[in-house]
Amino acid sequence: DNSSRSYISELVEFFCKKSREFSPEKTKWRGTLTEFHVLLHEMNGGGRVGVSNSLEFFRRGMLAMEESYRAGTKNARPVMSMGFGGGKIWEIDLSENYDIDNSAPDIINNDT
């Protein structure tokens, strides 16, 4: 699926995996969308990832992920936000239980 929802989910997955590498003791990330954006670029060696230079793209994608989680979508990574003062605080569950590659069935079956 090449939709923007799929794309932001993959960016969040990349972020979660890198976060676990750098801080295995952390179970969630909490911060602003700008902080997420900056960290994502740092985790990619300062390089941009696709259209990931657009904060509006991130905002829409994160809201879609939050809606999916709130709707009870199976295997949806918990992504939640809360308005606070003049901005919004986001929380992302970093657990590998929600990694796309852990919840998807095998694509290639070597048993045949």
C-alpha positions in Angstrom: 0.0 0.0 0.0 1.6 3.3 -1.1 -0.9 5.5 0.5 0.3 8.4 2.7 -1.1 6.5 5.8 1.2 3.6 4.9 4.1 5.9 4.3 3.8 7.7 7.7 3.3 4.3 9.4 6.6 3.2 7.9 8.4 6.4 9.0 7.0 5.9 12.5 8.2 2.3 12.4 11.7 3.4 11.4 11.6 5.9 14.2 10.5 3.3 16.8 13.2 0.8 15.7 15.9 3.4 15.9 14.7 4.7 19.2 14.9 1.2 20.7 18.5 0.9 19.3 19.5 4.1 21.0 17.5 3.7 24.2 16.3 0.1 24.7 14.9 0.9 28.2 12.3 3.4 26.7 8.8 2.1 26.1 7.3 5.2 24.6 8.4 8.5 23.0 6.8 11.8 24.0 7.3 15.2 22.4 6.1 17.7 19.9 5.7 17.0 16.2 8.7 19.3 15.5 10.8 17.3 17.9 9.7 14.0 16.2 10.6 15.5 12.8 14.1 16.7 13.9 14.8 13.3 15.6 13.7 11.4 12.5 16.2 13.3 10.3 19.0 12.9 12.9 18.3 9.1 13.0 18.7 9.1 9.2 22.1 10.7 9.3 20.7 14.2 8.7 19.2 13.1 5.4 15.6 13.6 4.4 13.4 10.6 4.0 11.1 11.0 1.0 8.5 13.8 1.6 9.4 13.8 5.3 10.4 17.5 5.2 6.8 18.5 5.3 5.4 19.1 8.8 1.9 19.2 7.4 2.4 15.7 6.0 3.5 14.5 9.4 0.6 16.2 11.2 -2.0 14.6 8.9 -0.3 11.2 9.0 0.0 11.2 12.8 -3.7 12.2 13.1 -4.6 9.3 10.8 -2.5 6.9 12.9 -4.2 8.2 16.1 -7.6 7.8 14.6 -6.8 4.2 13.5 -5.6 3.3 17.0 -8.6 4.9 18.7 -10.9 3.0 16.3 -9.4 -0.3 17.5 -7.7 -1.2 14.3 -6.0 -4.6 14.8 -2.2 -4.2 15.3 -2.4 -0.4 15.1 0.6 1.2 16.9 -0.6 3.3 19.8 -0.2 7.0 18.8 -1.9 9.6 20.9 -1.9 13.3 21.2 -3.1 16.0 23.6 -3.4 19.7 23.1 -1.3 21.5 25.6 -1.0 25.3 25.7 -0.1 26.5 22.3 0.8 23.1 20.8 0.3 19.4 20.9 2.2 16.7 22.7 2.4 13.3 21.0 3.1 9.9 22.5 4.2 6.9 20.5 4.4 3.3 21.9 7.8 2.0 20.9 7.0 -1.6 21.5 8.1 -4.1 18.9 4.8 -5.8 19.3 3.4 -3.2 16.9 6.2 -3.4 14.3 4.8 -4.0 10.8 7.2 -6.9 10.2 6.1 -8.6 13.5 2.4 -8.4 12.9 2.4 -9.3 9.2 2.4 -12.9 7.9 5.4 -14.2 6.0 5.4 -13.1 2.4 7.7 -15.8 1.1 7.0 -19.3 2.2 10.2 -21.4 1.9 8.3 -24.6 2.9 6.9 -25.2 -0.6 
